[in-house]
């Protein structure tokens, strides 16, 4: 396994999903909104598809980005 390539693939996938989700979260009002559930499921898929050796990294990055998105809709002004 080319570890650098795998880390890059995971981070790129997370960044693309994060960037695409940023605009969507402005209309989310609760944790059971179908849009929110789909976004979280998409992040979980990235984690699940990550190679075993980098799953801890994929999990941590997933959680950081999901939390940032949650803060955007939960604490919006």
N, C-alpha and C positions, 0 to 999 in steps of 0.2 A: 504494500500500500504506500502510495505517495502521500505522506501525512500533510505536507504543505498544501497540496492540491485539495485534499479532503476538507481541511480547515477552511480554505478559501471558498469551496463550494457551499459549505454550510453557512458561512458568514454572508456570502453573496445572496443566497436564498433568503436568509433572515432579513437582510437589509432591503431587498426588493419587496418582500411582503410587508415589512414595517412601513416603507415609503408609500406603498399602495394603500395601506390601511389608515394612514394618518388622516386623510380627508373623510373617510367613512366614519371614523369614530366620533366626529362632531355631531352626528345625529343619534348616537346611542344614548339611551337614558337609563338602562338598567342592565344588570348582569345576565338577564335571561333574554335579552334582545337577540333575535336570530342572527343578525349581522355580527354581533359580538361573539356568539357561540361558533360561527363559521370561522371568524378570524382566529380565535384561539385554537380551533381544530386544525387550521392550516399550519399554525406554528407547531403544534404537536406532531403533525405529519413530518415536518422537517426533522424534528428530533428523532422520531421513530425510524426514519430512513437513513439516519447518520450511521456511519460505521461504528462498530462497538468501541473501538479505541478512542473515538472522540465524542462519544455520547455524553460524558460529563460536561464537556465544553458546549456541545449543542444545547444541552438542557439549561445551562447557566445563561447562555446568550438568549435562548427562547424566553426564559423568565424575565430577564432584564427588559427585553423589548415589549413583551406583553404587559408588564407593569407600567412602562412608559405610556403605552397606548391607553391603559386603564386610567392612569392619572389624567390623560387628556380629556376623556369623557366624564369621568367621575368628578373632577375638580374644576371643570371649565367654568368660566365666568360669564 
